[in-house]
Amino acid sequence: MNKRGTGAVFCLIAAILFASRYITAAIFMSGVSSWSSGLFGAGLQYVGTPLNTFSIISLIVGIGYLLWAEISEMKKK
């Protein structure tokens, strides 16, 4: 797999991790009879920040790989 493909995969992983935090909180809160933003915020706090942290790290790595691929391509020309 080339650098662009690796960068795209890392960006995809970041998007999946970012979305899974909210999906996990929604699943956790599925038994609640009424919804509010404060209640959903509490669900997000229960899920925690590791998914958010890993998604940011994956996004930075993915963008780094994409930039590296573009810089390498520019140097070839």
C-alpha positions as CSV (number, residue, x, y, z in Angstrom):
1,M,0.0,0.0,0.0
2,N,1.4,3.4,-0.9
3,K,1.5,6.5,1.3
4,R,-1.7,8.0,0.0
5,G,-3.6,4.8,0.6
6,T,-2.2,4.5,4.1
7,G,-3.1,8.1,4.8
8,A,-6.6,7.6,3.6
9,V,-7.0,4.5,5.7
10,F,-5.9,6.4,8.8
11,C,-8.4,9.2,8.0
12,L,-11.1,6.6,7.7
13,I,-10.1,5.1,11.0
14,A,-10.3,8.5,12.6
15,A,-13.8,9.0,11.2
16,I,-15.0,5.6,12.5
17,L,-13.5,6.3,16.0
18,F,-15.1,9.7,16.1
19,A,-18.5,8.4,15.1
20,S,-18.3,5.4,17.4
21,R,-18.0,7.7,20.5
22,Y,-21.4,9.2,19.7
23,I,-23.0,5.8,18.7
24,T,-21.8,4.3,21.9
25,A,-23.3,7.1,24.0
26,A,-26.6,6.7,22.1
27,I,-26.6,3.0,22.7
28,F,-25.8,3.6,26.3
29,M,-28.7,6.1,26.6
30,S,-31.2,4.0,24.6
31,G,-33.2,3.0,27.7
32,V,-34.0,6.5,28.7
33,S,-37.6,7.6,28.2
34,S,-36.8,11.3,27.4
35,W,-33.8,12.8,25.7
36,S,-32.1,16.1,26.4
37,S,-28.7,17.6,25.5
38,G,-27.6,17.5,29.1
39,L,-28.5,13.9,29.4
40,F,-26.6,13.0,26.2
41,G,-23.6,15.0,27.5
42,A,-23.6,12.9,30.6
43,G,-23.7,9.8,28.3
44,L,-20.7,11.2,26.4
45,Q,-18.8,11.7,29.7
46,Y,-19.6,8.2,30.7
47,V,-18.1,6.9,27.4
48,G,-15.0,9.0,28.1
49,T,-12.4,10.6,25.9
50,P,-10.1,7.7,24.7
51,L,-12.1,7.3,21.4
52,N,-11.8,11.0,20.8
53,T,-8.1,11.0,21.5
54,F,-7.4,8.1,19.3
55,S,-9.4,9.6,16.5
56,I,-7.4,12.8,16.7
57,I,-4.1,10.9,16.7
58,S,-5.3,8.8,13.7
59,L,-6.3,11.9,11.8
60,I,-3.0,13.6,12.4
61,V,-1.1,10.5,11.3
62,G,-3.3,10.2,8.2
63,I,-2.8,13.8,7.2
64,G,0.9,13.4,7.8
65,Y,1.0,10.5,5.4
66,L,-1.0,12.4,2.8
67,L,1.3,15.4,3.1
68,W,4.3,13.1,2.9
69,A,3.0,11.5,-0.3
70,E,2.4,14.9,-1.9
71,I,5.8,16.3,-0.9
72,S,7.5,13.1,-2.3
73,E,5.5,13.5,-5.5
74,M,6.5,17.2,-5.9
75,K,10.2,16.3,-5.3
76,K,10.0,13.7,-8.1
77,K,8.9,16.4,-10.6
